[in-house]
Amino acid sequence: MTLHGDAVQVLKAYEDQQELRQVYLDHLDGHPDGMWKSCGDGHITASALVIDPERERVLLTLHKKLRMWLQMGGHCEPGDDTLAGAALREATEESGIPSLRLLRGTPVRLDRHRTPCAWHLDVQYAAIAPGGAVEAISDESLDLRWFAYGEVADVADDSVVRLLDATRASL
């Protein structure tokens, strides 16, 4: 199965956010290249909120280009077989933490937002860091920091807060 096919399958199985889910499916139906950054009308992206093993904190990155505290994530790449795999790859690359594991194999939520390159139709997952994990800043970040759940709203925008709320509801 192609990444495009996996995305359609994942989104069809996703039961929340029906209206937004349909926007994603319509986008993929109308754009065979809708998984890739080269699709100027927008593209599917994959991200993951990294949670500490005690499930008390989240790791956020101060994104170099956007200068915002965000979850780990980004564009799908040709080597990605699944959306879940793309989210896990992005989280691992941007956190520097090997052995992350997804909280579940299905998305936690969807978030559509405008970025400098195009609309991002983000499929958001959550990942658990292993005990003793040590993060390492990637070249895409200005900073990388653990925040207690109650601190996230003070540093991040509403989309990250909604992702945290949805993740906590699924713990």
C-alpha positions in Angstrom: 0.0 0.0 0.0 1.2 3.5 -0.7 1.5 6.3 1.9 -1.5 8.0 0.1 -3.5 4.8 0.5 -2.5 4.4 4.1 -3.6 8.0 4.8 -7.0 7.4 3.2 -7.4 4.3 5.3 -6.4 5.9 8.5 -8.7 8.9 8.0 -11.7 6.7 7.0 -11.2 4.8 10.3 -10.8 8.0 12.4 -14.2 8.6 14.1 -13.7 12.1 15.5 -13.8 15.6 13.9 -16.0 14.4 11.1 -16.1 17.7 9.2 -12.4 18.2 9.2 -11.8 14.5 8.5 -13.9 14.9 5.3 -11.8 18.0 4.3 -8.7 15.8 4.5 -10.3 12.9 2.5 -11.6 15.3 -0.1 -8.1 16.8 -0.4 -6.5 13.4 -0.9 -9.2 12.5 -3.4 -8.5 15.6 -5.5 -4.8 15.6 -5.1 -2.8 12.4 -5.9 0.3 14.4 -4.7 -1.5 15.6 -1.5 0.9 13.8 0.8 3.9 15.8 -0.4 5.3 19.3 0.4 5.3 20.0 -3.4 1.5 20.1 -3.4 0.9 23.8 -3.2 -2.8 23.5 -2.3 -1.8 21.9 1.0 -0.5 18.6 2.1 -0.9 16.0 4.8 1.7 16.2 7.6 2.3 14.0 10.6 3.2 14.9 14.1 3.5 13.4 17.6 3.3 14.9 21.1 6.1 13.3 23.1 5.1 12.5 26.7 7.5 11.5 29.5 7.2 7.9 30.9 5.5 9.2 34.1 2.9 11.0 31.9 3.3 14.3 33.6 5.2 16.4 31.0 5.5 16.9 27.3 8.5 17.7 25.2 8.1 20.7 22.9 10.4 22.1 20.3 10.9 25.8 19.7 10.6 25.6 15.9 13.4 27.4 14.1 11.3 28.8 11.2 8.0 29.5 13.0 9.6 30.5 16.4 6.8 28.8 18.2 6.7 26.0 20.8 5.2 23.0 19.0 5.0 19.2 19.1 7.4 17.3 16.9 6.3 16.8 13.3 6.5 17.7 9.7 6.3 16.7 6.1 6.0 13.1 5.0 8.9 11.7 3.1 9.1 9.2 0.2 10.5 6.5 2.6 7.5 6.7 4.9 5.1 3.7 4.6 2.5 4.9 7.0 1.3 8.1 8.6 2.0 6.6 12.1 5.5 5.8 10.9 6.0 9.3 9.6 4.9 10.8 12.9 7.2 8.5 14.8 10.1 9.3 12.5 9.5 13.0 12.9 9.3 12.7 16.7 12.4 10.7 16.8 14.4 13.0 14.5 13.3 16.2 16.3 13.5 15.0 19.8 16.7 13.0 19.4 15.1 10.3 21.5 15.4 6.7 20.1 12.9 4.1 21.1 9.8 6.3 21.3 6.6 4.4 21.0 3.2 5.6 19.8 0.6 5.8 22.6 -1.8 4.1 20.1 -1.6 3.3 16.4 -4.4 5.8 15.5 -4.4 9.6 15.5 -5.2 11.5 18.6 -6.6 14.4 16.6 -6.5 16.4 13.3 -5.4 20.1 13.0 -5.5 22.2 9.8 -3.3 25.3 9.9 -1.6 27.7 7.5 2.2 27.7 7.3 4.6 29.7 5.2 4.7 26.8 2.6 1.0 25.9 2.4 -1.9 24.5 4.4 -0.8 21.7 6.6 -3.4 19.0 7.2 -1.8 17.6 10.2 -2.5 14.1 11.5 -1.5 14.1 15.1 -0.4 11.2 17.3 1.1 10.9 20.8 4.3 9.1 21.7 5.8 7.9 25.0 9.5 8.4 25.7 11.3 5.6 27.3 12.6 5.8 30.9 15.9 7.7 31.2 15.4 9.3 27.7 17.7 12.2 27.0 16.6 14.7 24.3 18.9 16.3 21.8 18.1 19.5 19.8 17.9 18.9 16.0 18.9 21.5 13.4 15.2 22.3 13.0 14.9 23.6 16.5 16.1 26.6 18.5 15.3 24.8 21.8 13.8 21.6 23.2 12.2 21.5 26.6 10.0 19.4 28.9 6.9 21.2 30.1 4.5 20.1 32.8 1.0 19.8 31.5 -0.1 22.9 33.3 2.6 25.0 31.7 1.8 24.2 28.0 -0.9 26.9 27.7 1.6 29.5 28.8 4.1 28.8 26.0 2.2 27.2 23.1 -0.7 28.1 21.0 -4.2 26.7 21.2 -3.5 23.9 18.7 -0.9 22.4 21.0 -3.2 22.8 24.0 -6.0 20.9 22.1 -3.5 18.2 21.2 -2.4 17.9 24.8 -6.1 17.8 26.0 -7.0 15.1 23.5 -3.9 13.1 24.4 -4.6 13.3 28.1 -8.2 12.1 27.5 -6.8 9.0 25.8 -4.2 8.1 28.5 
